[in-house]
Amino acid sequence: MAETWHDVTIRLSGRVRFRTVAEEGVLVHLRRGQVIVVSRVGLVIVKALAQGATSAAALAELVAGEFQVELGQARRDVEAFLDQLRAEEVLEEINAGAATARE
Amino acid sequence: MYRTTVIRTVRERRLLHSVTLELTYRCNLDCFYCYNDRTKQGTPLSLAQYRTLLEDLARMQTLFLMLSGGEPMVHPHFFEIGRMTKELGFVTNVRTNGHTLDPHNVGRLLHEVDPYMVEVTLHGATAEVHDRQTRVPGSFDRLLLHLRHARSAGLRCGMVITPTAWNGHQIEAMVALGDALGAPVRFQGPVGPRDNGDTEPLSIQPQPEVWDRIVALVAERRATSAGVHLRKEVTADAGAEKPATCSLGMTSIDIDPFGNVQACLHLQEPAGNLHEQSIVEIWHTSPLFARARQRAVDAATRLGDAPRKQLGAPLFCLAVEENCGKGRPRCGRA
């Protein structure tokens, strides 16, 4: 598992389902049987992760643009959020060299 | 947070959060107390109609789907529909009798449908009792064989038990069996009339003491966090909602094999039919859901604070009350 988000390509795990409920997101991890609720900002990130492989840097740019926050702050917030998602086994990290995915 | 925040939002904004699809009334068992009205007529939904329905539901942000029946796995397009639910991002549960849950189908389920849970029906702790209720010899042994394989293959499984006069003496043994198989047990009931009002199933109501034992067992297991559940009757109302006997008409619907959209599995009045209208139109325009909700509120008012009790069970279900009042003679499926 990568220790930082530099040069890591990620996407939403295939074992996770999610829906938008009003301004929040509800994620269900099929194997862990866990429900995770994310905020409006988290939902933007989850949707981007569900659309395909991306990076923390790209997500930070997305959040900075969407919510009008300074890029450095967005990067710190996104990485903290990704740390949480990683701990919940919600992410697949794609090994750039071997192009394999793991949770 | 899900229960306190999300569910409240879902209810306040009346979002369609959960849908049960009764794919077929056909079944490969012949359970004595089956509630389905197998004489119900209609044109089954086509595969194309299921795709339209599921795409609409995905756009409506419906999260939970239950594939049910009859026996859903005997539907000719069960796996095609299951694959669609996966592609469209639903959390899918399958309620099955387990009779066709063989290793081949377990593999297909895991790979093609990827359900959150498969819930099977357990009728007894021995073949003698289980097969008496299913009226198919060998169904108990087959269920256990299938469940053991399904669990070892990684399928999350649960079991649902309806207490009857025939299995009431095996309640504790059935719970122990669930523990041994790694499949948490849930009780449902009471045994009610069929959805067409046929009261024949009432002849195998359990003795009241059976429900007393179940309530005690559930309380004991809850204290030790072990997995046995009695379906909760009264839901939510954490905010300004009026008390109701169930969440009827609020956030979930049932769709029968012929496209009838109902407020609940057992209340047969349709809000509309998918052969004529889209689910979006039915959910947003039919007055049936508000009427159904009002019925649940009125029932709670009528029953007051007294402990719920219906046909011996510590529950109250509007549909059981309604079906008891239909006054139909027995259909003679002895």
Interface residues (C-beta under 8 A of the other chain):
Chain A: G14 R15 R17 F18 R19 T20 V21 A22 E24 V26 V28 L30 R31 G33 V35 V37
Chain B: M1 Y2 T5 V6 T9 V10 R13 L15 H17 Q61 T62 L63 G89 F90 V91 D114 P115 Y116 G154 R156
